[in-house]
């Protein structure tokens, strides 16, 4: 049995919940502006808040319940507490996290938001068509306009947000809307299948065998259920704040090795493991560029475009921008030392309720600048001279990703 503190599991980016010291922080200083510049527009893509498990996780937890019913150390927690009818819904923490994101936006961009009243033509909200995303963007809006609306004693602000069916949403749900991606990257991906199979045999099978021997599990544990032990650990941590149940079955090394299975999977499905992913964020970036140009040219009054989507959405936008690229491809044959040194993965970059901001500055010397921040941490886009990138240079770097023919790119065959 292994003992972990909540802080250890969260601060080491093993799972998606954000450490509370940043998720719920309100001691935030307003940003400073570049010399002779004013922040004129904000674009944001956020991830939904912490949620209940996915259906396949819940089915896996049901299998583990039957297997661990006769394991003495698990007698107090072997039962699956996650009902199928709650799958993918926000947990209580997940309802609160986006609210704090809104509060943090108000504090960080204090000068920008000062005196701004809600107007659906000025501040636009969008969500993917899932309850966890709709609830998250509503929660964010309440944090942003806390006490500034007309409703009841809390002065809540009603807002309008729009959404598109997933198979038509080429901006936020681009991986579902793209048939070519579904047919060649998500399915029928021979390279990914080979990598996942090899890594499962190399790493998950020994962990399953170790668990079977340690806890006298007969017949031996199916290696794929190691993934559900890992996920059970995450959801018991997120929902019940407990690290003494499923987390206690895996060593620190085994936790990282199991997480790497997902790192490998997501790298090949949603990031640099397939060339299509380096272009799939083009519709979002096209909408961003058009939104900025229309505002700068006086054809739009929109100053904020605030969207809520998924980790895959943000991951693909970052991949299309060409940022956070590891020095070597993620493959099944990496050594443990190499795995420990993998810097950029979905788990290390994104929490539940992560935010990706694009700040647009207009300067008195006729410059227009863009700065991009992930969870309020700025980064330099390859090809830019600094974190504040000249707008024309940014468009030059994007090249034909602006105005891409999504339908042609995603046609199959």
Steps between C-alpha positions, in 0.01 A plus 500: 500500500635842401421822683462827312412853596246683290765762426745243363251361248375841388831685487667226296241529221402137522132586467273776368376682816683829541681564831269711718766766559458608136148377420341710774756780536370856521816682609565596139671813376376670181725450198729779378473615139782541249620859466260725302250215458147427620331162528211519255372145457500163677445158346482197728452126468450327834454138600194393695529453876570175686254231406374151574661207314431409139274198425794271416666592830182418693471162328864433589433596862212249502745230392746600771222488759439132427871415501592691817195391701717219640814710554533575871667843469216621276207391719406861586526645150475231230143597401456734206340823630464660157155443340475480123229768492757754627760426231682812372294734722677763707579416860452773762864606468451521125208738539712733713830495305371697195339753736845567645642519147253782440594673825868466410439646153327800656797556735777432249347717231360760739563801273356320197177397675454825692169661411403230247137395519382175349381525140471185286649686202796624704573190710430171325476165675513164324501140621517155350167320515547307825357569844841524667605772256177698512505494880868601501455805276201606711709464816784700341260778403370520857854546628574760234184705561463419868268758659466707181170367363130571566379172650400457865706602801820348358472722191564209264549571131311287245709430191445347157734229381481318171592149400528274193434123465831312545515357147463853358724685749826545307620768745475335843417136426718479192610142562142372473404733214795374291417167333856447378624530859242248621585251228880529507609638838242387757415175318715284273815659638748216456793689655303588813364147533852360478634748755216441747528121467877505546482729803220294654711184476814672618357698792135436589537120504779501764297741717193275469712198591645678803152596623376144445785350701484758779125476552447135400272581207390185314474493202773763454394858440444596137771760415242741356344525848820663627378808312175488698688469829683819396174675405328384819787663687439827313125510558520403867746785536282749309160404644578372850838662563637155588841358415477193726285285270592407142802733500657288772530199266749661261856612574619846390683340207191301400281812512730681259537198272123456485447868430750474217269253324254788467780741408590265217138463391424872501829587326406282202130587498497870576850640468825469306469123454296558183555780243126574466496622860742781412225656287177402675490818712491714185128584519537634853804706403319628190207613714746664739675692222169608342368612839809714562507647147129585508543681831811689393331605174194629684269230363432336838434614855609168653772540763488149650440159342480246784460132423480178703602169349726202576861413565525360147386836360774691680757227428428518126511880493839492676621236252382711206690796650812280508569544873586260785675250277718245676858445383418145394184313392303313766534130432447172681872427529599800711692413816364600840764775520381637166136483610586698813650770278206530259405862557188562293198272517129559540529415871795732564352790301127490570284481810127476519390863454825610331486826303673600176493878451591709196558867596479760223676836553469819295798734538539875441786439254259307273617159616255221577630229732372158604598308812392142573473354852419152627362517853629859507855390417620674182704313240682591180358379170780361279600772256401788730768716662340502845180412683355822354485413133442748218153430357617488140784266598249274679286481186809434288596209728152351473515528120238290322357381831302824481204446271561125473252290304390279789251307291761414235763416762262265681343330199538120501607321294 
